[in-house]
Amino acid sequence: MAQPRPSARRTPGAFLTRALPPPALCGFLLLLVMAFAASYAVGAGAGPVAPGMHGTSTTDGGSGDGHGGGGMDMGGMDTDQGSGR
C-alpha cells in the first residue's frame, strides 16, 4: 500500500508558525519586561537612596594627600614618612 506523499507546497500559515518562537518564551519575555518596568517605576518613585552622597573625590577641605583615608589617621602606616623600620 502506497502512502500519500505530503504536498511540496506549504501554506503560508505553516511558515509563520515555524518562524515564531514558542508562546511560553514570548510569555516569559513579556513577564521579564514587565518586572523590569515595575522595578524601574518603584525606584524612580523612591528617589535617590542617599541624596547627599556624591562621588569618591573630596573637595570639602580634606587633607589633599590623595590617599582618601576617610579622615582616619593610621599613625605611621604610610611608607613615605621615613620611619627607618
mmCIF file of the N, C-alpha and C atoms, coordinates in Angstrom:
data_MODEL
# 
_entry.id   MODEL 
# 
loop_
_atom_site.group_PDB 
_atom_site.id 
_atom_site.type_symbol 
_atom_site.label_atom_id 
_atom_site.label_alt_id 
_atom_site.label_comp_id 
_atom_site.label_asym_id 
_atom_site.label_entity_id 
_atom_site.label_seq_id 
_atom_site.pdbx_PDB_ins_code 
_atom_site.Cartn_x 
_atom_site.Cartn_y 
_atom_site.Cartn_z 
_atom_site.occupancy 
_atom_site.B_iso_or_equiv 
_atom_site.pdbx_formal_charge 
_atom_site.auth_seq_id 
_atom_site.auth_comp_id 
_atom_site.auth_asym_id 
_atom_site.auth_atom_id 
_atom_site.pdbx_PDB_model_num 
ATOM 1   N N  . MET A 1 1  ? 0.840  -1.157 0.000  1.00 0.00 ? 1  MET A N  1 
ATOM 2   C CA . MET A 1 1  ? 0.000  0.000  0.000  1.00 0.00 ? 1  MET A CA 1 
ATOM 3   C C  . MET A 1 1  ? 0.897  1.236  0.000  1.00 0.00 ? 1  MET A C  1 
ATOM 4   N N  . ALA A 1 2  ? 0.633  2.121  -0.907 1.00 0.00 ? 2  ALA A N  1 
ATOM 5   C CA . ALA A 1 2  ? 1.447  3.324  -1.053 1.00 0.00 ? 2  ALA A CA 1 
ATOM 6   C C  . ALA A 1 2  ? 0.920  4.421  -0.136 1.00 0.00 ? 2  ALA A C  1 
ATOM 7   N N  . GLN A 1 3  ? 1.844  5.038  0.557  1.00 0.00 ? 3  GLN A N  1 
ATOM 8   C CA . GLN A 1 3  ? 1.446  6.130  1.442  1.00 0.00 ? 3  GLN A CA 1 
ATOM 9   C C  . GLN A 1 3  ? 1.443  7.426  0.641  1.00 0.00 ? 3  GLN A C  1 
ATOM 10  N N  . PRO A 1 4  ? 0.489  8.266  0.907  1.00 0.00 ? 4  PRO A N  1 
ATOM 11  C CA . PRO A 1 4  ? 0.435  9.536  0.165  1.00 0.00 ? 4  PRO A CA 1 
ATOM 12  C C  . PRO A 1 4  ? 1.596  10.444 0.596  1.00 0.00 ? 4  PRO A C  1 
ATOM 13  N N  . ARG A 1 5  ? 2.185  11.068 -0.398 1.00 0.00 ? 5  ARG A N  1 
ATOM 14  C CA . ARG A 1 5  ? 3.279  11.993 -0.128 1.00 0.00 ? 5  ARG A CA 1 
ATOM 15  C C  . ARG A 1 5  ? 2.706  13.329 0.332  1.00 0.00 ? 5  ARG A C  1 
ATOM 16  N N  . PRO A 1 6  ? 3.388  13.930 1.290  1.00 0.00 ? 6  PRO A N  1 
ATOM 17  C CA . PRO A 1 6  ? 2.925  15.275 1.663  1.00 0.00 ? 6  PRO A CA 1 
ATOM 18  C C  . PRO A 1 6  ? 3.208  16.238 0.518  1.00 0.00 ? 6  PRO A C  1 
ATOM 19  N N  . SER A 1 7  ? 2.321  17.146 0.342  1.00 0.00 ? 7  SER A N  1 
ATOM 20  C CA . SER A 1 7  ? 2.477  18.071 -0.782 1.00 0.00 ? 7  SER A CA 1 
ATOM 21  C C  . SER A 1 7  ? 3.707  18.955 -0.567 1.00 0.00 ? 7  SER A C  1 
ATOM 22  N N  . ALA A 1 8  ? 4.389  19.254 -1.657 1.00 0.00 ? 8  ALA A N  1 
ATOM 23  C CA . ALA A 1 8  ? 5.584  20.079 -1.591 1.00 0.00 ? 8  ALA A CA 1 
ATOM 24  C C  . ALA A 1 8  ? 5.227  21.538 -1.308 1.00 0.00 ? 8  ALA A C  1 
ATOM 25  N N  . ARG A 1 9  ? 4.009  21.879 -1.599 1.00 0.00 ? 9  ARG A N  1 
ATOM 26  C CA . ARG A 1 9  ? 3.572  23.251 -1.378 1.00 0.00 ? 9  ARG A CA 1 
ATOM 27  C C  . ARG A 1 9  ? 3.022  23.389 0.035  1.00 0.00 ? 9  ARG A C  1 
ATOM 28  N N  . ARG A 1 10 ? 3.598  24.332 0.768  1.00 0.00 ? 10 ARG A N  1 
ATOM 29  C CA . ARG A 1 10 ? 3.145  24.548 2.146  1.00 0.00 ? 10 ARG A CA 1 
ATOM 30  C C  . ARG A 1 10 ? 2.312  25.819 2.212  1.00 0.00 ? 10 ARG A C  1 
ATOM 31  N N  . THR A 1 11 ? 1.478  25.860 3.181  1.00 0.00 ? 11 THR A N  1 
ATOM 32  C CA . THR A 1 11 ? 0.636  27.043 3.348  1.00 0.00 ? 11 THR A CA 1 
ATOM 33  C C  . THR A 1 11 ? 1.427  28.142 4.040  1.00 0.00 ? 11 THR A C  1 
ATOM 34  N N  . PRO A 1 12 ? 1.073  29.394 3.840  1.00 0.00 ? 12 PRO A N  1 
ATOM 35  C CA . PRO A 1 12 ? 1.789  30.495 4.499  1.00 0.00 ? 12 PRO A CA 1 
ATOM 36  C C  . PRO A 1 12 ? 1.700  30.426 6.024  1.00 0.00 ? 12 PRO A C  1 
ATOM 37  N N  . GLY A 1 13 ? 0.636  29.878 6.540  1.00 0.00 ? 13 GLY A N  1 
ATOM 38  C CA . GLY A 1 13 ? 0.476  29.759 7.986  1.00 0.00 ? 13 GLY A CA 1 
ATOM 39  C C  . GLY A 1 13 ? 1.482  28.806 8.600  1.00 0.00 ? 13 GLY A C  1 
ATOM 40  N N  . ALA A 1 14 ? 1.874  27.783 7.862  1.00 0.00 ? 14 ALA A N  1 
ATOM 41  C CA . ALA A 1 14 ? 2.842  26.819 8.376  1.00 0.00 ? 14 ALA A CA 1 
ATOM 42  C C  . ALA A 1 14 ? 4.215  27.472 8.539  1.00 0.00 ? 14 ALA A C  1 
ATOM 43  N N  . PHE A 1 15 ? 4.579  28.323 7.588  1.00 0.00 ? 15 PHE A N  1 
ATOM 44  C CA . PHE A 1 15 ? 5.863  29.026 7.705  1.00 0.00 ? 15 PHE A CA 1 
ATOM 45  C C  . PHE A 1 15 ? 5.843  30.004 8.882  1.00 0.00 ? 15 PHE A C  1 
ATOM 46  N N  . LEU A 1 16 ? 4.724  30.667 9.080  1.00 0.00 ? 16 LEU A N  1 
ATOM 47  C CA . LEU A 1 16 ? 4.606  31.646 10.153 1.00 0.00 ? 16 LEU A CA 1 
ATOM 48  C C  . LEU A 1 16 ? 4.696  30.978 11.516 1.00 0.00 ? 16 LEU A C  1 
ATOM 49  N N  . THR A 1 17 ? 4.096  29.819 11.673 1.00 0.00 ? 17 THR A N  1 
ATOM 50  C CA . THR A 1 17 ? 4.152  29.142 12.964 1.00 0.00 ? 17 THR A CA 1 
ATOM 51  C C  . THR A 1 17 ? 5.546  28.596 13.243 1.00 0.00 ? 17 THR A C  1 
ATOM 52  N N  . ARG A 1 18 ? 6.302  28.266 12.206 1.00 0.00 ? 18 ARG A N  1 
ATOM 53  C CA . ARG A 1 18 ? 7.665  27.782 12.424 1.00 0.00 ? 18 ARG A CA 1 
ATOM 54  C C  . ARG A 1 18 ? 8.614  28.947 12.707 1.00 0.00 ? 18 ARG A C  1 
ATOM 55  N N  . ALA A 1 19 ? 8.323  30.143 12.191 1.00 0.00 ? 19 ALA A N  1 
ATOM 56  C CA . ALA A 1 19 ? 9.202  31.288 12.361 1.00 0.00 ? 19 ALA A CA 1 
ATOM 57  C C  . ALA A 1 19 ? 9.046  31.941 13.731 1.00 0.00 ? 19 ALA A C  1 
ATOM 58  N N  . LEU A 1 20 ? 7.873  31.853 14.340 1.00 0.00 ? 20 LEU A N  1 
ATOM 59  C CA . LEU A 1 20 ? 7.639  32.473 15.636 1.00 0.00 ? 20 LEU A CA 1 
ATOM 60  C C  . LEU A 1 20 ? 8.197  31.611 16.766 1.00 0.00 ? 20 LEU A C  1 
ATOM 61  N N  . PRO A 1 21 ? 8.691  32.244 17.835 1.00 0.00 ? 21 PRO A N  1 
ATOM 62  C CA . PRO A 1 21 ? 9.148  31.463 18.988 1.00 0.00 ? 21 PRO A CA 1 
ATOM 63  C C  . PRO A 1 21 ? 7.949  30.855 19.716 1.00 0.00 ? 21 PRO A C  1 
ATOM 64  N N  . PRO A 1 22 ? 8.195  29.878 20.555 1.00 0.00 ? 22 PRO A N  1 
ATOM 65  C CA . PRO A 1 22 ? 7.086  29.245 21.281 1.00 0.00 ? 22 PRO A CA 1 
ATOM 66  C C  . PRO A 1 22 ? 6.356  30.268 22.173 1.00 0.00 ? 22 PRO A C  1 
ATOM 67  N N  . PRO A 1 23 ? 5.077  30.073 22.387 1.00 0.00 ? 23 PRO A N  1 
ATOM 68  C CA . PRO A 1 23 ? 4.309  31.020 23.208 1.00 0.00 ? 23 PRO A CA 1 
ATOM 69  C C  . PRO A 1 23 ? 4.838  31.140 24.637 1.00 0.00 ? 23 PRO A C  1 
ATOM 70  N N  . ALA A 1 24 ? 5.383  30.067 25.186 1.00 0.00 ? 24 ALA A N  1 
ATOM 71  C CA . ALA A 1 24 ? 5.910  30.127 26.546 1.00 0.00 ? 24 ALA A CA 1 
ATOM 72  C C  . ALA A 1 24 ? 7.101  31.084 26.622 1.00 0.00 ? 24 ALA A C  1 
ATOM 73  N N  . LEU A 1 25 ? 7.940  31.102 25.604 1.00 0.00 ? 25 LEU A N  1 
ATOM 74  C CA . LEU A 1 25 ? 9.081  32.015 25.573 1.00 0.00 ? 25 LEU A CA 1 
ATOM 75  C C  . LEU A 1 25 ? 8.599  33.458 25.455 1.00 0.00 ? 25 LEU A C  1 
ATOM 76  N N  . CYS A 1 26 ? 7.616  33.692 24.616 1.00 0.00 ? 26 CYS A N  1 
ATOM 77  C CA . CYS A 1 26 ? 7.061  35.043 24.488 1.00 0.00 ? 26 CYS A CA 1 
ATOM 78  C C  . CYS A 1 26 ? 6.456  35.513 25.807 1.00 0.00 ? 26 CYS A C  1 
ATOM 79  N N  . GLY A 1 27 ? 5.762  34.638 26.488 1.00 0.00 ? 27 GLY A N  1 
ATOM 80  C CA . GLY A 1 27 ? 5.180  34.984 27.783 1.00 0.00 ? 27 GLY A CA 1 
ATOM 81  C C  . GLY A 1 27 ? 6.241  35.281 28.824 1.00 0.00 ? 27 GLY A C  1 
ATOM 82  N N  . PHE A 1 28 ? 7.310  34.494 28.837 1.00 0.00 ? 28 PHE A N  1 
ATOM 83  C CA . PHE A 1 28 ? 8.392  34.720 29.780 1.00 0.00 ? 28 PHE A CA 1 
ATOM 84  C C  . PHE A 1 28 ? 9.070  36.059 29.520 1.00 0.00 ? 28 PHE A C  1 
ATOM 85  N N  . LEU A 1 29 ? 9.336  36.371 28.247 1.00 0.00 ? 29 LEU A N  1 
ATOM 86  C CA . LEU A 1 29 ? 9.976  37.648 27.920 1.00 0.00 ? 29 LEU A CA 1 
ATOM 87  C C  . LEU A 1 29 ? 9.076  38.827 28.273 1.00 0.00 ? 29 LEU A C  1 
ATOM 88  N N  . LEU A 1 30 ? 7.792  38.689 28.059 1.00 0.00 ? 30 LEU A N  1 
ATOM 89  C CA . LEU A 1 30 ? 6.846  39.739 28.430 1.00 0.00 ? 30 LEU A CA 1 
ATOM 90  C C  . LEU A 1 30 ? 6.829  39.939 29.943 1.00 0.00 ? 30 LEU A C  1 
ATOM 91  N N  . LEU A 1 31 ? 6.835  38.852 30.694 1.00 0.00 ? 31 LEU A N  1 
ATOM 92  C CA . LEU A 1 31 ? 6.868  38.934 32.150 1.00 0.00 ? 31 LEU A CA 1 
ATOM 93  C C  . LEU A 1 31 ? 8.165  39.579 32.634 1.00 0.00 ? 31 LEU A C  1 
ATOM 94  N N  . LEU A 1 32 ? 9.267  39.256 31.992 1.00 0.00 ? 32 LEU A N  1 
ATOM 95  C CA . LEU A 1 32 ? 10.558 39.832 32.358 1.00 0.00 ? 32 LEU A CA 1 
ATOM 96  C C  . LEU A 1 32 ? 10.571 41.347 32.107 1.00 0.00 ? 32 LEU A C  1 
ATOM 97  N N  . VAL A 1 33 ? 10.055 41.770 30.971 1.00 0.00 ? 33 VAL A N  1 
ATOM 98  C CA . VAL A 1 33 ? 9.994  43.198 30.662 1.00 0.00 ? 33 VAL A CA 1 
ATOM 99  C C  . VAL A 1 33 ? 9.087  43.921 31.652 1.00 0.00 ? 33 VAL A C  1 
ATOM 100 N N  . MET A 1 34 ? 7.979  43.316 32.009 1.00 0.00 ? 34 MET A N  1 
ATOM 101 C CA . MET A 1 34 ? 7.063  43.934 32.967 1.00 0.00 ? 34 MET A CA 1 
ATOM 102 C C  . MET A 1 34 ? 7.697  44.051 34.348 1.00 0.00 ? 34 MET A C  1 
ATOM 103 N N  . ALA A 1 35 ? 8.467  43.045 34.759 1.00 0.00 ? 35 ALA A N  1 
ATOM 104 C CA . ALA A 1 35 ? 9.131  43.100 36.068 1.00 0.00 ? 35 ALA A CA 1 
ATOM 105 C C  . ALA A 1 35 ? 10.182 44.206 36.089 1.00 0.00 ? 35 ALA A C  1 
ATOM 106 N N  . PHE A 1 36 ? 10.963 44.349 35.014 1.00 0.00 ? 36 PHE A N  1 
ATOM 107 C CA . PHE A 1 36 ? 11.952 45.418 34.962 1.00 0.00 ? 36 PHE A CA 1 
ATOM 108 C C  . PHE A 1 36 ? 11.268 46.786 34.948 1.00 0.00 ? 36 PHE A C  1 
ATOM 109 N N  . ALA A 1 37 ? 10.177 46.918 34.228 1.00 0.00 ? 37 ALA A N  1 
ATOM 110 C CA . ALA A 1 37 ? 9.467  48.196 34.177 1.00 0.00 ? 37 ALA A CA 1 
ATOM 111 C C  . ALA A 1 37 ? 8.904  48.551 35.550 1.00 0.00 ? 37 ALA A C  1 
ATOM 112 N N  . ALA A 1 38 ? 8.359  47.571 36.247 1.00 0.00 ? 38 ALA A N  1 
ATOM 113 C CA . ALA A 1 38 ? 7.812  47.830 37.588 1.00 0.00 ? 38 ALA A CA 1 
ATOM 114 C C  . ALA A 1 38 ? 8.917  48.212 38.565 1.00 0.00 ? 38 ALA A C  1 
ATOM 115 N N  . SER A 1 39 ? 10.058 47.533 38.502 1.00 0.00 ? 39 SER A N  1 
ATOM 116 C CA . SER A 1 39 ? 11.146 47.860 39.421 1.00 0.00 ? 39 SER A CA 1 
ATOM 117 C C  . SER A 1 39 ? 11.719 49.232 39.118 1.00 0.00 ? 39 SER A C  1 
ATOM 118 N N  . TYR A 1 40 ? 11.782 49.621 37.846 1.00 0.00 ? 40 TYR A N  1 
ATOM 119 C CA . TYR A 1 40 ? 12.253 50.954 37.487 1.00 0.00 ? 40 TYR A CA 1 
ATOM 120 C C  . TYR A 1 40 ? 11.282 52.014 38.006 1.00 0.00 ? 40 TYR A C  1 
ATOM 121 N N  . ALA A 1 41 ? 9.989  51.762 37.877 1.00 0.00 ? 41 ALA A N  1 
ATOM 122 C CA . ALA A 1 41 ? 8.992  52.724 38.341 1.00 0.00 ? 41 ALA A CA 1 
ATOM 123 C C  . ALA A 1 41 ? 9.064  52.891 39.857 1.00 0.00 ? 41 ALA A C  1 
ATOM 124 N N  . VAL A 1 42 ? 9.244  51.815 40.589 1.00 0.00 ? 42 VAL A N  1 
ATOM 125 C CA . VAL A 1 42 ? 9.344  51.894 42.043 1.00 0.00 ? 42 VAL A CA 1 
ATOM 126 C C  . VAL A 1 42 ? 10.618 52.636 42.434 1.00 0.00 ? 42 VAL A C  1 
ATOM 127 N N  . GLY A 1 43 ? 11.721 52.352 41.762 1.00 0.00 ? 43 GLY A N  1 
ATOM 128 C CA . GLY A 1 43 ? 12.975 53.032 42.060 1.00 0.00 ? 43 GLY A CA 1 
ATOM 129 C C  . GLY A 1 43 ? 12.919 54.510 41.741 1.00 0.00 ? 43 GLY A C  1 
ATOM 130 N N  . ALA A 1 44 ? 12.279 54.862 40.642 1.00 0.00 ? 44 ALA A N  1 
ATOM 131 C CA . ALA A 1 44 ? 12.152 56.267 40.283 1.00 0.00 ? 44 ALA A CA 1 
ATOM 132 C C  . ALA A 1 44 ? 11.231 56.992 41.259 1.00 0.00 ? 44 ALA A C  1 
ATOM 133 N N  . GLY A 1 45 ? 10.234 56.313 41.750 1.00 0.00 ? 45 GLY A N  1 
ATOM 134 C CA . GLY A 1 45 ? 9.322  56.921 42.717 1.00 0.00 ? 45 GLY A CA 1 
ATOM 135 C C  . GLY A 1 45 ? 9.955  57.098 44.079 1.00 0.00 ? 45 GLY A C  1 
ATOM 136 N N  . ALA A 1 46 ? 10.854 56.205 44.449 1.00 0.00 ? 46 ALA A N  1 
ATOM 137 C CA . ALA A 1 46 ? 11.504 56.286 45.757 1.00 0.00 ? 46 ALA A CA 1 
ATOM 138 C C  . ALA A 1 46 ? 12.543 57.387 45.787 1.00 0.00 ? 46 ALA A C  1 
ATOM 139 N N  . GLY A 1 47 ? 13.120 57.713 44.664 1.00 0.00 ? 47 GLY A N  1 
ATOM 140 C CA . GLY A 1 47 ? 14.133 58.758 44.609 1.00 0.00 ? 47 GLY A CA 1 
ATOM 141 C C  . GLY A 1 47 ? 15.501 58.207 44.953 1.00 0.00 ? 47 GLY A C  1 
ATOM 142 N N  . PRO A 1 48 ? 16.476 59.098 45.074 1.00 0.00 ? 48 PRO A N  1 
ATOM 143 C CA . PRO A 1 48 ? 17.833 58.643 45.384 1.00 0.00 ? 48 PRO A CA 1 
ATOM 144 C C  . PRO A 1 48 ? 17.931 58.089 46.797 1.00 0.00 ? 48 PRO A C  1 
ATOM 145 N N  . VAL A 1 49 ? 18.778 57.122 46.981 1.00 0.00 ? 49 VAL A N  1 
ATOM 146 C CA . VAL A 1 49 ? 18.917 56.478 48.286 1.00 0.00 ? 49 VAL A CA 1 
ATOM 147 C C  . VAL A 1 49 ? 19.602 57.411 49.271 1.00 0.00 ? 49 VAL A C  1 
ATOM 148 N N  . ALA A 1 50 ? 20.685 58.030 48.854 1.00 0.00 ? 50 ALA A N  1 
ATOM 149 C CA . ALA A 1 50 ? 21.422 58.952 49.716 1.00 0.00 ? 50 ALA A CA 1 
ATOM 150 C C  . ALA A 1 50 ? 21.610 60.257 48.956 1.00 0.00 ? 50 ALA A C  1 
ATOM 151 N N  . PRO A 1 51 ? 20.696 61.210 49.120 1.00 0.00 ? 51 PRO A N  1 
ATOM 152 C CA . PRO A 1 51 ? 20.759 62.428 48.324 1.00 0.00 ? 51 PRO A CA 1 
ATOM 153 C C  . PRO A 1 51 ? 22.050 63.227 48.524 1.00 0.00 ? 51 PRO A C  1 
ATOM 154 N N  . GLY A 1 52 ? 22.661 63.190 49.687 1.00 0.00 ? 52 GLY A N  1 
ATOM 155 C CA . GLY A 1 52 ? 23.866 63.958 49.932 1.00 0.00 ? 52 GLY A CA 1 
ATOM 156 C C  . GLY A 1 52 ? 25.130 63.255 49.484 1.00 0.00 ? 52 GLY A C  1 
ATOM 157 N N  . MET A 1 53 ? 25.019 62.029 49.061 1.00 0.00 ? 53 MET A N  1 
ATOM 158 C CA . MET A 1 53 ? 26.207 61.255 48.686 1.00 0.00 ? 53 MET A CA 1 
ATOM 159 C C  . MET A 1 53 ? 26.594 61.572 47.248 1.00 0.00 ? 53 MET A C  1 
ATOM 160 N N  . HIS A 1 54 ? 27.874 61.840 47.066 1.00 0.00 ? 54 HIS A N  1 
ATOM 161 C CA . HIS A 1 54 ? 28.394 62.119 45.731 1.00 0.00 ? 54 HIS A CA 1 
ATOM 162 C C  . HIS A 1 54 ? 29.545 61.173 45.470 1.00 0.00 ? 54 HIS A C  1 
ATOM 163 N N  . GLY A 1 55 ? 30.321 61.450 44.452 1.00 0.00 ? 55 GLY A N  1 
ATOM 164 C CA . GLY A 1 55 ? 31.427 60.582 44.069 1.00 0.00 ? 55 GLY A CA 1 
ATOM 165 C C  . GLY A 1 55 ? 32.485 60.436 45.157 1.00 0.00 ? 55 GLY A C  1 
ATOM 166 N N  . THR A 1 56 ? 33.553 59.724 44.863 1.00 0.00 ? 56 THR A N  1 
ATOM 167 C CA . THR A 1 56 ? 34.578 59.433 45.853 1.00 0.00 ? 56 THR A CA 1 
ATOM 168 C C  . THR A 1 56 ? 35.561 60.560 46.045 1.00 0.00 ? 56 THR A C  1 
ATOM 169 N N  . SER A 1 57 ? 35.617 61.540 45.145 1.00 0.00 ? 57 SER A N  1 
ATOM 170 C CA . SER A 1 57 ? 36.561 62.638 45.305 1.00 0.00 ? 57 SER A CA 1 
ATOM 171 C C  . SER A 1 57 ? 36.036 63.612 46.350 1.00 0.00 ? 57 SER A C  1 
ATOM 172 N N  . THR A 1 58 ? 36.945 64.144 47.170 1.00 0.00 ? 58 THR A N  1 
ATOM 173 C CA . THR A 1 58 ? 36.549 65.089 48.199 1.00 0.00 ? 58 THR A CA 1 
ATOM 174 C C  . THR A 1 58 ? 37.045 66.469 47.834 1.00 0.00 ? 58 THR A C  1 
ATOM 175 N N  . THR A 1 59 ? 36.176 67.469 47.950 1.00 0.00 ? 59 THR A N  1 
ATOM 176 C CA . THR A 1 59 ? 36.545 68.858 47.693 1.00 0.00 ? 59 THR A CA 1 
ATOM 177 C C  . THR A 1 59 ? 36.181 69.729 48.877 1.00 0.00 ? 59 THR A C  1 
ATOM 178 N N  . ASP A 1 60 ? 35.884 69.138 50.011 1.00 0.00 ? 60 ASP A N  1 
ATOM 179 C CA . ASP A 1 60 ? 35.430 69.907 51.171 1.00 0.00 ? 60 ASP A CA 1 
ATOM 180 C C  . ASP A 1 60 ? 36.564 70.171 52.174 1.00 0.00 ? 60 ASP A C  1 
ATOM 181 N N  . GLY A 1 61 ? 37.774 70.453 51.675 1.00 0.00 ? 61 GLY A N  1 
ATOM 182 C CA . GLY A 1 61 ? 38.873 70.782 52.562 1.00 0.00 ? 61 GLY A CA 1 
ATOM 183 C C  . GLY A 1 61 ? 39.526 69.574 53.186 1.00 0.00 ? 61 GLY A C  1 
ATOM 184 N N  . GLY A 1 62 ? 39.566 68.485 52.495 1.00 0.00 ? 62 GLY A N  1 
ATOM 185 C CA . GLY A 1 62 ? 40.215 67.290 53.011 1.00 0.00 ? 62 GLY A CA 1 
ATOM 186 C C  . GLY A 1 62 ? 41.711 67.484 53.101 1.00 0.00 ? 62 GLY A C  1 
ATOM 187 N N  . SER A 1 63 ? 42.420 66.450 53.476 1.00 0.00 ? 63 SER A N  1 
ATOM 188 C CA . SER A 1 63 ? 43.856 66.565 53.675 1.00 0.00 ? 63 SER A CA 1 
ATOM 189 C C  . SER A 1 63 ? 44.599 66.803 52.361 1.00 0.00 ? 63 SER A C  1 
ATOM 190 N N  . GLY A 1 64 ? 44.044 66.366 51.258 1.00 0.00 ? 64 GLY A N  1 
ATOM 191 C CA . GLY A 1 64 ? 44.649 66.619 49.972 1.00 0.00 ? 64 GLY A CA 1 
ATOM 192 C C  . GLY A 1 64 ? 45.861 65.764 49.672 1.00 0.00 ? 64 GLY A C  1 
ATOM 193 N N  . ASP A 1 65 ? 46.130 64.747 50.483 1.00 0.00 ? 65 ASP A N  1 
ATOM 194 C CA . ASP A 1 65 ? 47.297 63.914 50.229 1.00 0.00 ? 65 ASP A CA 1 
ATOM 195 C C  . ASP A 1 65 ? 47.028 62.829 49.203 1.00 0.00 ? 65 ASP A C  1 
ATOM 196 N N  . GLY A 1 66 ? 45.783 62.712 48.761 1.00 0.00 ? 66 GLY A N  1 
ATOM 197 C CA . GLY A 1 66 ? 45.459 61.765 47.707 1.00 0.00 ? 66 GLY A CA 1 
ATOM 198 C C  . GLY A 1 66 ? 45.274 60.335 48.173 1.00 0.00 ? 66 GLY A C  1 
ATOM 199 N N  . HIS A 1 67 ? 45.354 60.088 49.471 1.00 0.00 ? 67 HIS A N  1 
ATOM 200 C CA . HIS A 1 67 ? 45.190 58.716 49.954 1.00 0.00 ? 67 HIS A CA 1 
ATOM 201 C C  . HIS A 1 67 ? 43.729 58.356 50.184 1.00 0.00 ? 67 HIS A C  1 
ATOM 202 N N  . GLY A 1 68 ? 42.893 59.312 50.433 1.00 0.00 ? 68 GLY A N  1 
ATOM 203 C CA . GLY A 1 68 ? 41.467 59.038 50.600 1.00 0.00 ? 68 GLY A CA 1 
ATOM 204 C C  . GLY A 1 68 ? 41.191 58.137 51.774 1.00 0.00 ? 68 GLY A C  1 
ATOM 205 N N  . GLY A 1 69 ? 41.821 58.384 52.896 1.00 0.00 ? 69 GLY A N  1 
ATOM 206 C CA . GLY A 1 69 ? 41.657 57.532 54.075 1.00 0.00 ? 69 GLY A CA 1 
ATOM 207 C C  . GLY A 1 69 ? 40.393 57.805 54.838 1.00 0.00 ? 69 GLY A C  1 
ATOM 208 N N  . GLY A 1 70 ? 39.577 58.708 54.383 1.00 0.00 ? 70 GLY A N  1 
ATOM 209 C CA . GLY A 1 70 ? 38.325 58.976 55.056 1.00 0.00 ? 70 GLY A CA 1 
ATOM 210 C C  . GLY A 1 70 ? 38.523 59.767 56.340 1.00 0.00 ? 70 GLY A C  1 
ATOM 211 N N  . GLY A 1 71 ? 39.650 60.470 56.477 1.00 0.00 ? 71 GLY A N  1 
ATOM 212 C CA . GLY A 1 71 ? 39.871 61.279 57.660 1.00 0.00 ? 71 GLY A CA 1 
ATOM 213 C C  . GLY A 1 71 ? 40.476 60.509 58.819 1.00 0.00 ? 71 GLY A C  1 
ATOM 214 N N  . MET A 1 72 ? 40.745 59.245 58.668 1.00 0.00 ? 72 MET A N  1 
ATOM 215 C CA . MET A 1 72 ? 41.330 58.463 59.753 1.00 0.00 ? 72 MET A CA 1 
ATOM 216 C C  . MET A 1 72 ? 42.842 58.568 59.684 1.00 0.00 ? 72 MET A C  1 
ATOM 217 N N  . ASP A 1 73 ? 43.456 58.809 60.826 1.00 0.00 ? 73 ASP A N  1 
ATOM 218 C CA . ASP A 1 73 ? 44.907 58.862 60.898 1.00 0.00 ? 73 ASP A CA 1 
ATOM 219 C C  . ASP A 1 73 ? 45.395 57.473 61.269 1.00 0.00 ? 73 ASP A C  1 
ATOM 220 N N  . MET A 1 74 ? 46.139 56.856 60.376 1.00 0.00 ? 74 MET A N  1 
ATOM 221 C CA . MET A 1 74 ? 46.589 55.494 60.607 1.00 0.00 ? 74 MET A CA 1 
ATOM 222 C C  . MET A 1 74 ? 47.923 55.443 61.342 1.00 0.00 ? 74 MET A C  1 
ATOM 223 N N  . GLY A 1 75 ? 48.497 56.564 61.683 1.00 0.00 ? 75 GLY A N  1 
ATOM 224 C CA . GLY A 1 75 ? 49.677 56.627 62.546 1.00 0.00 ? 75 GLY A CA 1 
ATOM 225 C C  . GLY A 1 75 ? 50.852 55.791 62.075 1.00 0.00 ? 75 GLY A C  1 
ATOM 226 N N  . GLY A 1 76 ? 51.545 56.207 61.065 1.00 0.00 ? 76 GLY A N  1 
ATOM 227 C CA . GLY A 1 76 ? 52.741 55.519 60.634 1.00 0.00 ? 76 GLY A CA 1 
ATOM 228 C C  . GLY A 1 76 ? 52.509 54.427 59.614 1.00 0.00 ? 76 GLY A C  1 
ATOM 229 N N  . MET A 1 77 ? 51.350 54.344 59.058 1.00 0.00 ? 77 MET A N  1 
ATOM 230 C CA . MET A 1 77 ? 51.069 53.309 58.064 1.00 0.00 ? 77 MET A CA 1 
ATOM 231 C C  . MET A 1 77 ? 51.587 53.710 56.694 1.00 0.00 ? 77 MET A C  1 
ATOM 232 N N  . ASP A 1 78 ? 51.839 55.014 56.478 1.00 0.00 ? 78 ASP A N  1 
ATOM 233 C CA . ASP A 1 78 ? 52.350 55.471 55.193 1.00 0.00 ? 78 ASP A CA 1 
ATOM 234 C C  . ASP A 1 78 ? 53.837 55.110 55.090 1.00 0.00 ? 78 ASP A C  1 
ATOM 235 N N  . THR A 1 79 ? 54.269 54.673 53.928 1.00 0.00 ? 79 THR A N  1 
ATOM 236 C CA . THR A 1 79 ? 55.653 54.278 53.744 1.00 0.00 ? 79 THR A CA 1 
ATOM 237 C C  . THR A 1 79 ? 56.530 55.453 53.385 1.00 0.00 ? 79 THR A C  1 
ATOM 238 N N  . ASP A 1 80 ? 55.943 56.595 53.063 1.00 0.00 ? 80 ASP A N  1 
ATOM 239 C CA . ASP A 1 80 ? 56.752 57.731 52.640 1.00 0.00 ? 80 ASP A CA 1 
ATOM 240 C C  . ASP A 1 80 ? 57.174 58.648 53.791 1.00 0.00 ? 80 ASP A C  1 
ATOM 241 N N  . GLN A 1 81 ? 56.965 58.252 55.046 1.00 0.00 ? 81 GLN A N  1 
ATOM 242 C CA . GLN A 1 81 ? 57.319 59.089 56.174 1.00 0.00 ? 81 GLN A CA 1 
ATOM 243 C C  . GLN A 1 81 ? 58.751 58.836 56.648 1.00 0.00 ? 81 GLN A C  1 
ATOM 244 N N  . GLY A 1 82 ? 59.414 57.810 56.179 1.00 0.00 ? 82 GLY A N  1 
ATOM 245 C CA . GLY A 1 82 ? 60.781 57.545 56.529 1.00 0.00 ? 82 GLY A CA 1 
ATOM 246 C C  . GLY A 1 82 ? 60.980 57.214 57.994 1.00 0.00 ? 82 GLY A C  1 
ATOM 247 N N  . SER A 1 83 ? 60.251 56.243 58.491 1.00 0.00 ? 83 SER A N  1 
ATOM 248 C CA . SER A 1 83 ? 60.346 55.889 59.898 1.00 0.00 ? 83 SER A CA 1 
ATOM 249 C C  . SER A 1 83 ? 61.593 55.112 60.225 1.00 0.00 ? 83 SER A C  1 
ATOM 250 N N  . GLY A 1 84 ? 62.289 54.600 59.221 1.00 0.00 ? 84 GLY A N  1 
ATOM 251 C CA . GLY A 1 84 ? 63.521 53.885 59.460 1.00 0.00 ? 84 GLY A CA 1 
ATOM 252 C C  . GLY A 1 84 ? 63.346 52.436 59.805 1.00 0.00 ? 84 GLY A C  1 
ATOM 253 N N  . ARG A 1 85 ? 62.204 51.914 59.747 1.00 0.00 ? 85 ARG A N  1 
ATOM 254 C CA . ARG A 1 85 ? 61.975 50.499 60.068 1.00 0.00 ? 85 ARG A CA 1 
ATOM 255 C C  . ARG A 1 85 ? 62.074 49.627 58.857 1.00 0.00 ? 85 ARG A C  1 
# 
